[in-house]
Amino acid sequence: MRYNDTCKKKDLIDNSNLDDINLNKNLLFDNFIWLTTKEAAEYLRTSPGQMRKWVYQGRVNAYKLLGKSLRFKKSELDHLIQGGRVWE
């Protein structure tokens, strides 16, 4: 089977729901800038260990998007800086 034949068969698939799926996916992730633990620590001028400690203490929100690694929303870190809730 040639490449063009494969493409034609794929074009026969009903794509009506794909736009809705892509829109929902974009709403979940496009509005946020996600930082790793290391990036968040650098942004807050602290260590990755301190970031994990703050997560454990409930001072900073962290999310597990894929696998075990933590991710932080930059907008939440900005809010913490402005509100001063992070600093000991």
C-alpha positions, 0 to 999 in steps of 0.5 A: 500500500502506498502512502497516498492510499493510506492518507485517503483511507484516513480521510474517510474517518469521521473527524467531527469530534476531533475539533471538540477534543482539540478545543478541550485539550487547549483550554486545559493547557494553553492558559498556563505556563508549567514549570518543573521543580527546578524551574520553579525553584530558580524562579522563586530563587530557592532550591528544588528541595525547598520547593518539595518541602513547601509542597509537602507543607501545603504552601505551594500547589503542585500538579502531576501532569505526566508520570511522577514529576511535579509541575507548577503553574507560573501564574500561581507562583506569581500570585504567591510572590505578590501575596507573600505566602511562600516566604518563611 
